[in-house]
Amino acid sequence: METLHIQITNQKALKLLQDLEDLDLIKVLKDKVAPKKKLSEKYAGKLPGNIADDMQKYITESRKEWQESNI
């Protein structure tokens, strides 16, 4: 079996799919589209606090060194 994702652009197509399902030729699966989260919300709390603090300190120092360098 193969699963395909399709987008219905016309109500007639939906009726055709329902008819095919009634004939036991296909099964219509309804996907739930979840609202997209901000990355900050998605990954909040994924790192232990001490590691996150160390990383933030390292990034801040690296940016400072980069700005001070004369290349």
CHARMM internal coordinates of N, CA and C (Angstrom, degrees):
IC EDIT
DIST 1 N 1 CA 1.4460
DIST 1 CA 1 C 1.5193
ANGL 1 N 1 CA 1 C 109.11
DIST 1 C 2 N 1.2939
ANGL 1 CA 1 C 2 N 115.28
DIHE 1 N 1 CA 1 C 2 N 153.37
DIST 2 N 2 CA 1.4580
ANGL 1 C 2 N 2 CA 121.99
DIHE 1 CA 1 C 2 N 2 CA -178.82
DIST 2 CA 2 C 1.5200
ANGL 2 N 2 CA 2 C 108.59
DIHE 1 C 2 N 2 CA 2 C -130.28
DIST 2 C 3 N 1.3087
ANGL 2 CA 2 C 3 N 116.53
DIHE 2 N 2 CA 2 C 3 N 138.30
DIST 3 N 3 CA 1.4574
ANGL 2 C 3 N 3 CA 121.11
DIHE 2 CA 2 C 3 N 3 CA 178.37
DIST 3 CA 3 C 1.5178
ANGL 3 N 3 CA 3 C 108.25
DIHE 2 C 3 N 3 CA 3 C -106.83
DIST 3 C 4 N 1.3148
ANGL 3 CA 3 C 4 N 115.64
DIHE 3 N 3 CA 3 C 4 N 129.76
DIST 4 N 4 CA 1.4552
ANGL 3 C 4 N 4 CA 121.83
DIHE 3 CA 3 C 4 N 4 CA 179.28
DIST 4 CA 4 C 1.5180
ANGL 4 N 4 CA 4 C 109.42
DIHE 3 C 4 N 4 CA 4 C -121.58
DIST 4 C 5 N 1.3125
ANGL 4 CA 4 C 5 N 115.75
DIHE 4 N 4 CA 4 C 5 N 145.48
DIST 5 N 5 CA 1.4610
ANGL 4 C 5 N 5 CA 121.04
DIHE 4 CA 4 C 5 N 5 CA 174.32
DIST 5 CA 5 C 1.5213
ANGL 5 N 5 CA 5 C 106.86
DIHE 4 C 5 N 5 CA 5 C -105.73
DIST 5 C 6 N 1.3119
ANGL 5 CA 5 C 6 N 117.22
DIHE 5 N 5 CA 5 C 6 N 127.50
DIST 6 N 6 CA 1.4578
ANGL 5 C 6 N 6 CA 120.87
DIHE 5 CA 5 C 6 N 6 CA -179.67
DIST 6 CA 6 C 1.5193
ANGL 6 N 6 CA 6 C 108.83
DIHE 5 C 6 N 6 CA 6 C -129.09
DIST 6 C 7 N 1.3132
ANGL 6 CA 6 C 7 N 114.82
DIHE 6 N 6 CA 6 C 7 N 158.18
DIST 7 N 7 CA 1.4583
ANGL 6 C 7 N 7 CA 120.71
DIHE 6 CA 6 C 7 N 7 CA 175.77
DIST 7 CA 7 C 1.5205
ANGL 7 N 7 CA 7 C 107.42
DIHE 6 C 7 N 7 CA 7 C -115.27
DIST 7 C 8 N 1.3162
ANGL 7 CA 7 C 8 N 115.94
DIHE 7 N 7 CA 7 C 8 N 125.48
DIST 8 N 8 CA 1.4594
ANGL 7 C 8 N 8 CA 121.64
DIHE 7 CA 7 C 8 N 8 CA -179.71
DIST 8 CA 8 C 1.5265
ANGL 8 N 8 CA 8 C 108.37
DIHE 7 C 8 N 8 CA 8 C -81.29
DIST 8 C 9 N 1.3186
ANGL 8 CA 8 C 9 N 116.71
DIHE 8 N 8 CA 8 C 9 N 123.81
DIST 9 N 9 CA 1.4624
ANGL 8 C 9 N 9 CA 120.62
DIHE 8 CA 8 C 9 N 9 CA 179.52
DIST 9 CA 9 C 1.5237
ANGL 9 N 9 CA 9 C 112.03
DIHE 8 C 9 N 9 CA 9 C -110.34
DIST 9 C 10 N 1.3288
ANGL 9 CA 9 C 10 N 115.78
DIHE 9 N 9 CA 9 C 10 N -3.24
DIST 10 N 10 CA 1.4614
ANGL 9 C 10 N 10 CA 119.77
DIHE 9 CA 9 C 10 N 10 CA -178.72
DIST 10 CA 10 C 1.5280
ANGL 10 N 10 CA 10 C 107.73
DIHE 9 C 10 N 10 CA 10 C -151.02
DIST 10 C 11 N 1.3034
ANGL 10 CA 10 C 11 N 116.99
DIHE 10 N 10 CA 10 C 11 N 136.25
DIST 11 N 11 CA 1.4627
ANGL 10 C 11 N 11 CA 121.37
DIHE 10 CA 10 C 11 N 11 CA -178.35
DIST 11 CA 11 C 1.5308
ANGL 11 N 11 CA 11 C 112.27
DIHE 10 C 11 N 11 CA 11 C -61.15
DIST 11 C 12 N 1.3295
ANGL 11 CA 11 C 12 N 117.48
DIHE 11 N 11 CA 11 C 12 N -27.11
DIST 12 N 12 CA 1.4665
ANGL 11 C 12 N 12 CA 120.50
DIHE 11 CA 11 C 12 N 12 CA 178.32
DIST 12 CA 12 C 1.5269
ANGL 12 N 12 CA 12 C 110.63
DIHE 11 C 12 N 12 CA 12 C -63.23
DIST 12 C 13 N 1.3291
ANGL 12 CA 12 C 13 N 115.78
DIHE 12 N 12 CA 12 C 13 N -35.12
DIST 13 N 13 CA 1.4673
ANGL 12 C 13 N 13 CA 119.90
DIHE 12 CA 12 C 13 N 13 CA 179.22
DIST 13 CA 13 C 1.5267
ANGL 13 N 13 CA 13 C 110.36
DIHE 12 C 13 N 13 CA 13 C -65.78
DIST 13 C 14 N 1.3066
ANGL 13 CA 13 C 14 N 116.53
DIHE 13 N 13 CA 13 C 14 N -38.58
DIST 14 N 14 CA 1.4613
ANGL 13 C 14 N 14 CA 119.99
DIHE 13 CA 13 C 14 N 14 CA 178.34
DIST 14 CA 14 C 1.5228
ANGL 14 N 14 CA 14 C 110.54
DIHE 13 C 14 N 14 CA 14 C -62.81
DIST 14 C 15 N 1.3094
ANGL 14 CA 14 C 15 N 116.94
DIHE 14 N 14 CA 14 C 15 N -41.53
DIST 15 N 15 CA 1.4713
ANGL 14 C 15 N 15 CA 121.26
DIHE 14 CA 14 C 15 N 15 CA 178.11
DIST 15 CA 15 C 1.5251
ANGL 15 N 15 CA 15 C 110.03
DIHE 14 C 15 N 15 CA 15 C -62.49
DIST 15 C 16 N 1.3277
ANGL 15 CA 15 C 16 N 117.03
DIHE 15 N 15 CA 15 C 16 N -41.87
DIST 16 N 16 CA 1.4742
ANGL 15 C 16 N 16 CA 120.22
DIHE 15 CA 15 C 16 N 16 CA 178.17
DIST 16 CA 16 C 1.5289
ANGL 16 N 16 CA 16 C 111.31
DIHE 15 C 16 N 16 CA 16 C -61.71
DIST 16 C 17 N 1.3247
ANGL 16 CA 16 C 17 N 116.19
DIHE 16 N 16 CA 16 C 17 N -41.76
DIST 17 N 17 CA 1.4660
ANGL 16 C 17 N 17 CA 119.80
DIHE 16 CA 16 C 17 N 17 CA 178.75
DIST 17 CA 17 C 1.5202
ANGL 17 N 17 CA 17 C 111.09
DIHE 16 C 17 N 17 CA 17 C -64.79
DIST 17 C 18 N 1.3125
ANGL 17 CA 17 C 18 N 116.43
DIHE 17 N 17 CA 17 C 18 N -39.82
DIST 18 N 18 CA 1.4625
ANGL 17 C 18 N 18 CA 119.84
DIHE 17 CA 17 C 18 N 18 CA 178.00
DIST 18 CA 18 C 1.5291
ANGL 18 N 18 CA 18 C 110.77
DIHE 17 C 18 N 18 CA 18 C -64.25
DIST 18 C 19 N 1.3345
ANGL 18 CA 18 C 19 N 116.61
DIHE 18 N 18 CA 18 C 19 N -38.31
DIST 19 N 19 CA 1.4676
ANGL 18 C 19 N 19 CA 120.20
DIHE 18 CA 18 C 19 N 19 CA 177.16
DIST 19 CA 19 C 1.5313
ANGL 19 N 19 CA 19 C 110.68
DIHE 18 C 19 N 19 CA 19 C -64.28
DIST 19 C 20 N 1.3182
ANGL 19 CA 19 C 20 N 117.37
DIHE 19 N 19 CA 19 C 20 N -41.74
DIST 20 N 20 CA 1.4641
ANGL 19 C 20 N 20 CA 120.80
DIHE 19 CA 19 C 20 N 20 CA 177.62
DIST 20 CA 20 C 1.5244
ANGL 20 N 20 CA 20 C 111.41
DIHE 19 C 20 N 20 CA 20 C -64.01
DIST 20 C 21 N 1.3078
ANGL 20 CA 20 C 21 N 115.80
DIHE 20 N 20 CA 20 C 21 N -35.20
DIST 21 N 21 CA 1.4626
ANGL 20 C 21 N 21 CA 119.61
DIHE 20 CA 20 C 21 N 21 CA 177.47
DIST 21 CA 21 C 1.5263
ANGL 21 N 21 CA 21 C 110.42
DIHE 20 C 21 N 21 CA 21 C -68.08
DIST 21 C 22 N 1.3364
ANGL 21 CA 21 C 22 N 116.73
DIHE 21 N 21 CA 21 C 22 N -39.65
DIST 22 N 22 CA 1.4688
ANGL 21 C 22 N 22 CA 120.73
DIHE 21 CA 21 C 22 N 22 CA 177.59
DIST 22 CA 22 C 1.5275
ANGL 22 N 22 CA 22 C 111.82
DIHE 21 C 22 N 22 CA 22 C -61.74
DIST 22 C 23 N 1.3239
ANGL 22 CA 22 C 23 N 116.88
DIHE 22 N 22 CA 22 C 23 N -29.91
DIST 23 N 23 CA 1.4625
ANGL 22 C 23 N 23 CA 121.69
DIHE 22 CA 22 C 23 N 23 CA 178.42
DIST 23 CA 23 C 1.5329
ANGL 23 N 23 CA 23 C 112.05
DIHE 22 C 23 N 23 CA 23 C -85.20
DIST 23 C 24 N 1.3122
ANGL 23 CA 23 C 24 N 117.09
DIHE 23 N 23 CA 23 C 24 N 5.98
DIST 24 N 24 CA 1.4742
ANGL 23 C 24 N 24 CA 123.38
DIHE 23 CA 23 C 24 N 24 CA -178.02
DIST 24 CA 24 C 1.5263
ANGL 24 N 24 CA 24 C 112.30
DIHE 23 C 24 N 24 CA 24 C 58.13
DIST 24 C 25 N 1.3288
ANGL 24 CA 24 C 25 N 115.91
DIHE 24 N 24 CA 24 C 25 N 35.19
DIST 25 N 25 CA 1.4611
ANGL 24 C 25 N 25 CA 120.50
DIHE 24 CA 24 C 25 N 25 CA 176.51
DIST 25 CA 25 C 1.5287
ANGL 25 N 25 CA 25 C 111.52
DIHE 24 C 25 N 25 CA 25 C -96.00
DIST 25 C 26 N 1.3098
ANGL 25 CA 25 C 26 N 115.45
DIHE 25 N 25 CA 25 C 26 N -30.57
DIST 26 N 26 CA 1.4593
ANGL 25 C 26 N 26 CA 120.18
DIHE 25 CA 25 C 26 N 26 CA 177.79
DIST 26 CA 26 C 1.5237
ANGL 26 N 26 CA 26 C 108.77
DIHE 25 C 26 N 26 CA 26 C -140.03
DIST 26 C 27 N 1.3215
ANGL 26 CA 26 C 27 N 115.38
DIHE 26 N 26 CA 26 C 27 N 167.84
DIST 27 N 27 CA 1.4579
ANGL 26 C 27 N 27 CA 120.67
DIHE 26 CA 26 C 27 N 27 CA 173.07
DIST 27 CA 27 C 1.5238
ANGL 27 N 27 CA 27 C 106.58
DIHE 26 C 27 N 27 CA 27 C -125.83
DIST 27 C 28 N 1.3029
ANGL 27 CA 27 C 28 N 116.87
DIHE 27 N 27 CA 27 C 28 N 125.70
DIST 28 N 28 CA 1.4557
ANGL 27 C 28 N 28 CA 121.83
DIHE 27 CA 27 C 28 N 28 CA -179.59
DIST 28 CA 28 C 1.5232
ANGL 28 N 28 CA 28 C 108.44
DIHE 27 C 28 N 28 CA 28 C -87.14
DIST 28 C 29 N 1.3292
ANGL 28 CA 28 C 29 N 115.19
DIHE 28 N 28 CA 28 C 29 N 121.64
DIST 29 N 29 CA 1.4581
ANGL 28 C 29 N 29 CA 122.21
DIHE 28 CA 28 C 29 N 29 CA 177.99
DIST 29 CA 29 C 1.5158
ANGL 29 N 29 CA 29 C 107.83
DIHE 28 C 29 N 29 CA 29 C -108.58
DIST 29 C 30 N 1.2973
ANGL 29 CA 29 C 30 N 116.50
DIHE 29 N 29 CA 29 C 30 N 133.22
DIST 30 N 30 CA 1.4550
ANGL 29 C 30 N 30 CA 119.52
DIHE 29 CA 29 C 30 N 30 CA 179.57
DIST 30 CA 30 C 1.5185
ANGL 30 N 30 CA 30 C 108.87
DIHE 29 C 30 N 30 CA 30 C -100.87
DIST 30 C 31 N 1.3299
ANGL 30 CA 30 C 31 N 115.36
DIHE 30 N 30 CA 30 C 31 N 120.36
DIST 31 N 31 CA 1.4582
ANGL 30 C 31 N 31 CA 121.41
DIHE 30 CA 30 C 31 N 31 CA 177.09
DIST 31 CA 31 C 1.5150
ANGL 31 N 31 CA 31 C 108.65
DIHE 30 C 31 N 31 CA 31 C -85.72
DIST 31 C 32 N 1.3063
ANGL 31 CA 31 C 32 N 114.48
DIHE 31 N 31 CA 31 C 32 N 137.61
DIST 32 N 32 CA 1.4529
ANGL 31 C 32 N 32 CA 119.61
DIHE 31 CA 31 C 32 N 32 CA 173.48
DIST 32 CA 32 C 1.5199
ANGL 32 N 32 CA 32 C 107.37
DIHE 31 C 32 N 32 CA 32 C -94.88
DIST 32 C 33 N 1.3029
ANGL 32 CA 32 C 33 N 115.69
DIHE 32 N 32 CA 32 C 33 N 122.07
DIST 33 N 33 CA 1.4540
ANGL 32 C 33 N 33 CA 120.59
DIHE 32 CA 32 C 33 N 33 CA 179.20
DIST 33 CA 33 C 1.5217
ANGL 33 N 33 CA 33 C 107.99
DIHE 32 C 33 N 33 CA 33 C -92.31
DIST 33 C 34 N 1.3182
ANGL 33 CA 33 C 34 N 114.81
DIHE 33 N 33 CA 33 C 34 N 112.40
DIST 34 N 34 CA 1.4605
ANGL 33 C 34 N 34 CA 120.21
DIHE 33 CA 33 C 34 N 34 CA -179.38
DIST 34 CA 34 C 1.5245
ANGL 34 N 34 CA 34 C 109.19
DIHE 33 C 34 N 34 CA 34 C -81.71
DIST 34 C 35 N 1.3165
ANGL 34 CA 34 C 35 N 117.24
DIHE 34 N 34 CA 34 C 35 N 142.52
DIST 35 N 35 CA 1.4657
ANGL 34 C 35 N 35 CA 118.94
DIHE 34 CA 34 C 35 N 35 CA 176.76
DIST 35 CA 35 C 1.5269
ANGL 35 N 35 CA 35 C 109.91
DIHE 34 C 35 N 35 CA 35 C -63.33
DIST 35 C 36 N 1.3214
ANGL 35 CA 35 C 36 N 115.26
DIHE 35 N 35 CA 35 C 36 N 140.96
DIST 36 N 36 CA 1.4594
ANGL 35 C 36 N 36 CA 119.54
DIHE 35 CA 35 C 36 N 36 CA -178.02
DIST 36 CA 36 C 1.5105
ANGL 36 N 36 CA 36 C 110.29
DIHE 35 C 36 N 36 CA 36 C -73.19
DIST 36 C 37 N 1.3351
ANGL 36 CA 36 C 37 N 114.79
DIHE 36 N 36 CA 36 C 37 N 136.81
DIST 37 N 37 CA 1.4526
ANGL 36 C 37 N 37 CA 121.72
DIHE 36 CA 36 C 37 N 37 CA 178.30
DIST 37 CA 37 C 1.5253
ANGL 37 N 37 CA 37 C 109.44
DIHE 36 C 37 N 37 CA 37 C -94.29
DIST 37 C 38 N 1.3021
ANGL 37 CA 37 C 38 N 115.01
DIHE 37 N 37 CA 37 C 38 N 154.55
DIST 38 N 38 CA 1.4555
ANGL 37 C 38 N 38 CA 119.40
DIHE 37 CA 37 C 38 N 38 CA 170.98
DIST 38 CA 38 C 1.5229
ANGL 38 N 38 CA 38 C 107.41
DIHE 37 C 38 N 38 CA 38 C -67.56
DIST 38 C 39 N 1.3213
ANGL 38 CA 38 C 39 N 116.29
DIHE 38 N 38 CA 38 C 39 N 150.07
DIST 39 N 39 CA 1.4652
ANGL 38 C 39 N 39 CA 119.49
DIHE 38 CA 38 C 39 N 39 CA 178.82
DIST 39 CA 39 C 1.5224
ANGL 39 N 39 CA 39 C 111.03
DIHE 38 C 39 N 39 CA 39 C -60.68
DIST 39 C 40 N 1.3255
ANGL 39 CA 39 C 40 N 116.65
DIHE 39 N 39 CA 39 C 40 N -35.57
DIST 40 N 40 CA 1.4692
ANGL 39 C 40 N 40 CA 118.93
DIHE 39 CA 39 C 40 N 40 CA 179.77
DIST 40 CA 40 C 1.5233
ANGL 40 N 40 CA 40 C 111.00
DIHE 39 C 40 N 40 CA 40 C -64.01
DIST 40 C 41 N 1.3332
ANGL 40 CA 40 C 41 N 117.44
DIHE 40 N 40 CA 40 C 41 N -34.41
DIST 41 N 41 CA 1.4644
ANGL 40 C 41 N 41 CA 120.81
DIHE 40 CA 40 C 41 N 41 CA 177.40
DIST 41 CA 41 C 1.5266
ANGL 41 N 41 CA 41 C 110.92
DIHE 40 C 41 N 41 CA 41 C -75.50
DIST 41 C 42 N 1.3200
ANGL 41 CA 41 C 42 N 115.33
DIHE 41 N 41 CA 41 C 42 N -38.81
DIST 42 N 42 CA 1.4595
ANGL 41 C 42 N 42 CA 120.40
DIHE 41 CA 41 C 42 N 42 CA -177.45
DIST 42 CA 42 C 1.5270
ANGL 42 N 42 CA 42 C 111.98
DIHE 41 C 42 N 42 CA 42 C -63.49
DIST 42 C 43 N 1.3220
ANGL 42 CA 42 C 43 N 116.20
DIHE 42 N 42 CA 42 C 43 N -40.71
DIST 43 N 43 CA 1.4536
ANGL 42 C 43 N 43 CA 119.81
DIHE 42 CA 42 C 43 N 43 CA -174.54
DIST 43 CA 43 C 1.5315
ANGL 43 N 43 CA 43 C 113.76
DIHE 42 C 43 N 43 CA 43 C -105.00
DIST 43 C 44 N 1.3115
ANGL 43 CA 43 C 44 N 117.86
DIHE 43 N 43 CA 43 C 44 N 9.17
DIST 44 N 44 CA 1.4601
ANGL 43 C 44 N 44 CA 121.09
DIHE 43 CA 43 C 44 N 44 CA 179.92
DIST 44 CA 44 C 1.5272
ANGL 44 N 44 CA 44 C 110.04
DIHE 43 C 44 N 44 CA 44 C -61.79
DIST 44 C 45 N 1.3108
ANGL 44 CA 44 C 45 N 116.64
DIHE 44 N 44 CA 44 C 45 N 130.60
DIST 45 N 45 CA 1.4527
ANGL 44 C 45 N 45 CA 121.98
DIHE 44 CA 44 C 45 N 45 CA 177.06
DIST 45 CA 45 C 1.5115
ANGL 45 N 45 CA 45 C 115.13
DIHE 44 C 45 N 45 CA 45 C 79.12
DIST 45 C 46 N 1.3216
ANGL 45 CA 45 C 46 N 118.38
DIHE 45 N 45 CA 45 C 46 N 11.68
DIST 46 N 46 CA 1.4663
ANGL 45 C 46 N 46 CA 120.38
DIHE 45 CA 45 C 46 N 46 CA -178.45
DIST 46 CA 46 C 1.5221
ANGL 46 N 46 CA 46 C 112.69
DIHE 45 C 46 N 46 CA 46 C -80.33
DIST 46 C 47 N 1.3351
ANGL 46 CA 46 C 47 N 117.04
DIHE 46 N 46 CA 46 C 47 N -24.99
DIST 47 N 47 CA 1.4586
ANGL 46 C 47 N 47 CA 120.79
DIHE 46 CA 46 C 47 N 47 CA 177.66
DIST 47 CA 47 C 1.5168
ANGL 47 N 47 CA 47 C 108.90
DIHE 46 C 47 N 47 CA 47 C -106.77
DIST 47 C 48 N 1.3293
ANGL 47 CA 47 C 48 N 117.06
DIHE 47 N 47 CA 47 C 48 N 144.52
DIST 48 N 48 CA 1.4579
ANGL 47 C 48 N 48 CA 118.26
DIHE 47 CA 47 C 48 N 48 CA 172.80
DIST 48 CA 48 C 1.5331
ANGL 48 N 48 CA 48 C 109.61
DIHE 47 C 48 N 48 CA 48 C -61.13
DIST 48 C 49 N 1.3072
ANGL 48 CA 48 C 49 N 117.12
DIHE 48 N 48 CA 48 C 49 N 147.85
DIST 49 N 49 CA 1.4611
ANGL 48 C 49 N 49 CA 122.33
DIHE 48 CA 48 C 49 N 49 CA -175.31
DIST 49 CA 49 C 1.5102
ANGL 49 N 49 CA 49 C 114.23
DIHE 48 C 49 N 49 CA 49 C -55.30
DIST 49 C 50 N 1.3336
ANGL 49 CA 49 C 50 N 116.76
DIHE 49 N 49 CA 49 C 50 N -41.95
DIST 50 N 50 CA 1.4633
ANGL 49 C 50 N 50 CA 119.07
DIHE 49 CA 49 C 50 N 50 CA -177.63
DIST 50 CA 50 C 1.5287
ANGL 50 N 50 CA 50 C 111.90
DIHE 49 C 50 N 50 CA 50 C -66.63
DIST 50 C 51 N 1.3053
ANGL 50 CA 50 C 51 N 117.64
DIHE 50 N 50 CA 50 C 51 N -37.91
DIST 51 N 51 CA 1.4613
ANGL 50 C 51 N 51 CA 121.04
DIHE 50 CA 50 C 51 N 51 CA 178.41
DIST 51 CA 51 C 1.5256
ANGL 51 N 51 CA 51 C 110.05
DIHE 50 C 51 N 51 CA 51 C -69.04
DIST 51 C 52 N 1.3154
ANGL 51 CA 51 C 52 N 117.02
DIHE 51 N 51 CA 51 C 52 N -41.46
DIST 52 N 52 CA 1.4607
ANGL 51 C 52 N 52 CA 120.85
DIHE 51 CA 51 C 52 N 52 CA 178.22
DIST 52 CA 52 C 1.5263
ANGL 52 N 52 CA 52 C 110.52
DIHE 51 C 52 N 52 CA 52 C -61.81
DIST 52 C 53 N 1.3298
ANGL 52 CA 52 C 53 N 117.13
DIHE 52 N 52 CA 52 C 53 N -41.46
DIST 53 N 53 CA 1.4675
ANGL 52 C 53 N 53 CA 121.01
DIHE 52 CA 52 C 53 N 53 CA 178.59
DIST 53 CA 53 C 1.5243
ANGL 53 N 53 CA 53 C 110.89
DIHE 52 C 53 N 53 CA 53 C -64.53
DIST 53 C 54 N 1.3400
ANGL 53 CA 53 C 54 N 116.83
DIHE 53 N 53 CA 53 C 54 N -42.57
DIST 54 N 54 CA 1.4596
ANGL 53 C 54 N 54 CA 120.87
DIHE 53 CA 53 C 54 N 54 CA 178.22
DIST 54 CA 54 C 1.5258
ANGL 54 N 54 CA 54 C 111.13
DIHE 53 C 54 N 54 CA 54 C -62.89
DIST 54 C 55 N 1.3180
ANGL 54 CA 54 C 55 N 116.45
DIHE 54 N 54 CA 54 C 55 N -41.59
DIST 55 N 55 CA 1.4630
ANGL 54 C 55 N 55 CA 120.24
DIHE 54 CA 54 C 55 N 55 CA 179.17
DIST 55 CA 55 C 1.5272
ANGL 55 N 55 CA 55 C 110.93
DIHE 54 C 55 N 55 CA 55 C -65.11
DIST 55 C 56 N 1.3191
ANGL 55 CA 55 C 56 N 117.06
DIHE 55 N 55 CA 55 C 56 N -42.70
DIST 56 N 56 CA 1.4586
ANGL 55 C 56 N 56 CA 120.75
DIHE 55 CA 55 C 56 N 56 CA 179.63
DIST 56 CA 56 C 1.5252
ANGL 56 N 56 CA 56 C 110.78
DIHE 55 C 56 N 56 CA 56 C -63.07
DIST 56 C 57 N 1.3284
ANGL 56 CA 56 C 57 N 116.31
DIHE 56 N 56 CA 56 C 57 N -40.52
DIST 57 N 57 CA 1.4663
ANGL 56 C 57 N 57 CA 121.10
DIHE 56 CA 56 C 57 N 57 CA 177.87
DIST 57 CA 57 C 1.5232
ANGL 57 N 57 CA 57 C 110.28
DIHE 56 C 57 N 57 CA 57 C -63.70
DIST 57 C 58 N 1.3309
ANGL 57 CA 57 C 58 N 117.42
DIHE 57 N 57 CA 57 C 58 N -43.72
DIST 58 N 58 CA 1.4597
ANGL 57 C 58 N 58 CA 121.89
DIHE 57 CA 57 C 58 N 58 CA 179.33
DIST 58 CA 58 C 1.5277
ANGL 58 N 58 CA 58 C 111.01
DIHE 57 C 58 N 58 CA 58 C -62.74
DIST 58 C 59 N 1.3181
ANGL 58 CA 58 C 59 N 116.76
DIHE 58 N 58 CA 58 C 59 N -43.28
DIST 59 N 59 CA 1.4660
ANGL 58 C 59 N 59 CA 120.74
DIHE 58 CA 58 C 59 N 59 CA 179.89
DIST 59 CA 59 C 1.5226
ANGL 59 N 59 CA 59 C 110.78
DIHE 58 C 59 N 59 CA 59 C -63.68
DIST 59 C 60 N 1.3212
ANGL 59 CA 59 C 60 N 116.58
DIHE 59 N 59 CA 59 C 60 N -43.42
DIST 60 N 60 CA 1.4643
ANGL 59 C 60 N 60 CA 120.83
DIHE 59 CA 59 C 60 N 60 CA 179.61
DIST 60 CA 60 C 1.5281
ANGL 60 N 60 CA 60 C 110.41
DIHE 59 C 60 N 60 CA 60 C -61.72
DIST 60 C 61 N 1.3307
ANGL 60 CA 60 C 61 N 116.78
DIHE 60 N 60 CA 60 C 61 N -45.31
DIST 61 N 61 CA 1.4680
ANGL 60 C 61 N 61 CA 120.72
DIHE 60 CA 60 C 61 N 61 CA 179.40
DIST 61 CA 61 C 1.5321
ANGL 61 N 61 CA 61 C 110.83
DIHE 60 C 61 N 61 CA 61 C -65.10
DIST 61 C 62 N 1.3181
ANGL 61 CA 61 C 62 N 117.44
DIHE 61 N 61 CA 61 C 62 N -40.56
DIST 62 N 62 CA 1.4609
ANGL 61 C 62 N 62 CA 120.96
DIHE 61 CA 61 C 62 N 62 CA -179.89
DIST 62 CA 62 C 1.5273
ANGL 62 N 62 CA 62 C 110.85
DIHE 61 C 62 N 62 CA 62 C -63.65
DIST 62 C 63 N 1.3049
ANGL 62 CA 62 C 63 N 116.70
DIHE 62 N 62 CA 62 C 63 N -42.12
DIST 63 N 63 CA 1.4737
ANGL 62 C 63 N 63 CA 119.99
DIHE 62 CA 62 C 63 N 63 CA 178.61
DIST 63 CA 63 C 1.5257
ANGL 63 N 63 CA 63 C 110.61
DIHE 62 C 63 N 63 CA 63 C -63.99
DIST 63 C 64 N 1.3238
ANGL 63 CA 63 C 64 N 116.10
DIHE 63 N 63 CA 63 C 64 N -40.55
DIST 64 N 64 CA 1.4629
ANGL 63 C 64 N 64 CA 120.53
DIHE 63 CA 63 C 64 N 64 CA 179.42
DIST 64 CA 64 C 1.5238
ANGL 64 N 64 CA 64 C 109.75
DIHE 63 C 64 N 64 CA 64 C -63.36
DIST 64 C 65 N 1.3265
ANGL 64 CA 64 C 65 N 117.89
DIHE 64 N 64 CA 64 C 65 N -45.67
DIST 65 N 65 CA 1.4637
ANGL 64 C 65 N 65 CA 122.20
DIHE 64 CA 64 C 65 N 65 CA 178.91
DIST 65 CA 65 C 1.5291
ANGL 65 N 65 CA 65 C 110.42
DIHE 64 C 65 N 65 CA 65 C -62.58
DIST 65 C 66 N 1.3182
ANGL 65 CA 65 C 66 N 117.48
DIHE 65 N 65 CA 65 C 66 N -39.97
DIST 66 N 66 CA 1.4583
ANGL 65 C 66 N 66 CA 121.33
DIHE 65 CA 65 C 66 N 66 CA -179.47
DIST 66 CA 66 C 1.5250
ANGL 66 N 66 CA 66 C 110.85
DIHE 65 C 66 N 66 CA 66 C -63.87
DIST 66 C 67 N 1.3270
ANGL 66 CA 66 C 67 N 116.21
DIHE 66 N 66 CA 66 C 67 N -42.36
DIST 67 N 67 CA 1.4560
ANGL 66 C 67 N 67 CA 120.17
DIHE 66 CA 66 C 67 N 67 CA -179.57
DIST 67 CA 67 C 1.5171
ANGL 67 N 67 CA 67 C 112.49
DIHE 66 C 67 N 67 CA 67 C -69.28
DIST 67 C 68 N 1.3365
ANGL 67 CA 67 C 68 N 116.37
DIHE 67 N 67 CA 67 C 68 N -31.15
DIST 68 N 68 CA 1.4565
ANGL 67 C 68 N 68 CA 121.03
DIHE 67 CA 67 C 68 N 68 CA -179.09
DIST 68 CA 68 C 1.5243
ANGL 68 N 68 CA 68 C 113.27
DIHE 67 C 68 N 68 CA 68 C -81.74
DIST 68 C 69 N 1.3100
ANGL 68 CA 68 C 69 N 118.33
DIHE 68 N 68 CA 68 C 69 N -17.67
DIST 69 N 69 CA 1.4595
ANGL 68 C 69 N 69 CA 121.06
DIHE 68 CA 68 C 69 N 69 CA -176.48
DIST 69 CA 69 C 1.5285
ANGL 69 N 69 CA 69 C 110.16
DIHE 68 C 69 N 69 CA 69 C -72.81
DIST 69 C 70 N 1.3157
ANGL 69 CA 69 C 70 N 115.38
DIHE 69 N 69 CA 69 C 70 N 145.67
DIST 70 N 70 CA 1.4707
ANGL 69 C 70 N 70 CA 121.99
DIHE 69 CA 69 C 70 N 70 CA 178.40
DIST 70 CA 70 C 1.5112
ANGL 70 N 70 CA 70 C 108.50
DIHE 69 C 70 N 70 CA 70 C -110.23
DIST 70 C 71 N 1.2960
ANGL 70 CA 70 C 71 N 115.82
DIHE 70 N 70 CA 70 C 71 N 91.23
DIST 71 N 71 CA 1.4626
ANGL 70 C 71 N 71 CA 119.54
DIHE 70 CA 70 C 71 N 71 CA -179.52
DIST 71 CA 71 C 1.5084
ANGL 71 N 71 CA 71 C 109.22
DIHE 70 C 71 N 71 CA 71 C -106.01
END
COOR INIT
IC SEED 1 N 1 CA 1 C
IC BUILD
